[in-house]
Amino acid sequence: MLAVVLALVSAIGYGSSDFAAGLASRSAPVIQITRVEEGRFVAIASLFVSAGPILLALLRVVPNAIKLGASSGNAIQQSALARSICRDHLLCFIGIAAFVGMQLARAAS
């Protein structure tokens, strides 16, 4: 019972940190679009690049982490779910890395 509670708390904490990071990265390009006249293309592109990982985290990663934390299913199903979460995190990392790269390139110019 204790292991289930700890896994659930871990999944909720991890999911909420993903959600908070998504909110933080989503608001930055919105502020740039409304405040900056020049370089608007990069700001709009950044908004769309960051939207993919945010939506992926909201729609797949968090629900899958909650399922994994609840320990529903057998070991094979849990392993497949964990691999799915890992794959989604790698995709999120690539998207956020592209977002950061765009922001750094824009700041350097």
C-alpha positions as CSV (number, residue, x, y, z in Angstrom):
1,M,0.0,0.0,0.0
2,L,2.8,2.4,0.9
3,A,4.5,1.8,-2.5
4,V,1.3,2.6,-4.3
5,V,0.9,5.9,-2.4
6,L,4.5,6.9,-3.0
7,A,4.2,6.1,-6.7
8,L,1.1,8.1,-7.0
9,V,2.6,11.1,-5.1
10,S,5.7,10.8,-7.4
11,A,3.5,10.8,-10.5
12,I,1.5,13.8,-9.4
13,G,4.7,15.7,-8.5
14,Y,6.4,14.9,-11.8
15,G,3.3,15.7,-13.8
16,S,2.7,19.0,-12.2
17,S,6.3,20.0,-12.7
18,D,5.9,19.2,-16.4
19,F,2.7,21.2,-16.5
20,A,4.4,24.2,-14.8
21,A,7.3,24.1,-17.2
22,G,4.9,24.0,-20.1
23,L,3.0,27.0,-18.8
24,A,6.3,28.9,-18.3
25,S,7.5,28.2,-21.8
26,R,4.1,28.9,-23.4
27,S,3.8,32.4,-21.9
28,A,7.2,33.6,-23.1
29,P,6.4,33.7,-26.8
30,V,3.0,35.2,-26.2
31,I,4.5,38.1,-24.4
32,Q,7.1,38.5,-27.1
33,I,4.5,38.6,-29.9
34,T,2.5,41.3,-28.1
35,R,5.5,43.5,-27.1
36,V,8.1,43.2,-29.9
37,E,7.5,44.6,-33.4
38,E,10.7,43.4,-35.1
39,G,11.5,39.7,-35.1
40,R,7.8,38.8,-34.9
41,F,8.3,35.8,-37.2
42,V,10.7,34.1,-34.7
43,A,8.3,34.8,-31.8
44,I,5.4,33.3,-33.7
45,A,7.4,30.3,-34.8
46,S,8.6,29.9,-31.2
47,L,5.0,29.9,-30.0
48,F,4.1,27.1,-32.4
49,V,7.3,25.1,-31.7
50,S,6.6,25.2,-27.9
51,A,2.9,24.3,-28.4
52,G,3.7,20.8,-29.5
53,P,5.6,19.7,-26.3
54,I,3.1,21.5,-24.1
55,L,0.1,19.7,-25.7
56,L,1.9,16.4,-25.6
57,A,2.6,16.8,-21.9
58,L,-0.9,17.8,-21.2
59,L,-2.7,15.2,-23.3
60,R,-0.4,12.2,-23.0
61,V,2.5,12.5,-20.5
62,V,0.5,13.6,-17.4
63,P,-2.4,11.1,-17.8
64,N,0.1,8.3,-18.5
65,A,2.2,9.2,-15.5
66,I,-0.9,9.1,-13.3
67,K,-1.8,5.7,-14.7
68,L,1.7,4.5,-14.1
69,G,1.7,5.9,-10.6
70,A,-1.6,4.2,-9.8
71,S,0.1,0.8,-10.7
72,S,-2.8,-0.4,-12.8
73,G,-2.2,-3.3,-15.0
74,N,0.4,-6.0,-15.0
75,A,4.2,-5.5,-15.3
76,I,4.2,-5.7,-19.1
77,Q,1.6,-3.0,-19.4
78,Q,3.4,-0.8,-16.9
79,S,6.6,-1.3,-18.8
80,A,5.0,-0.3,-22.1
81,L,3.5,2.7,-20.4
82,A,6.9,3.7,-18.9
83,R,8.5,3.4,-22.3
84,S,5.7,5.6,-23.8
85,I,6.3,8.2,-21.2
86,C,10.0,8.1,-21.9
87,R,9.5,8.5,-25.6
88,D,7.1,11.4,-25.1
89,H,9.6,13.1,-22.8
90,L,12.3,12.7,-25.5
91,L,10.0,14.3,-28.0
92,C,9.2,17.1,-25.5
93,F,12.9,17.6,-25.0
94,I,13.6,18.0,-28.7
95,G,10.7,20.5,-29.0
96,I,11.8,22.6,-26.1
97,A,15.4,22.4,-27.2
98,A,14.3,23.8,-30.6
99,F,12.4,26.5,-28.8
100,V,15.4,27.5,-26.7
101,G,17.6,27.5,-29.8
102,M,15.3,29.8,-31.5
103,Q,15.2,32.2,-28.5
104,L,19.0,32.1,-28.2
105,A,19.4,32.8,-32.0
106,R,17.0,35.7,-31.7
107,A,18.7,37.1,-28.7
108,A,22.1,36.9,-30.5
109,S,20.9,38.9,-33.5
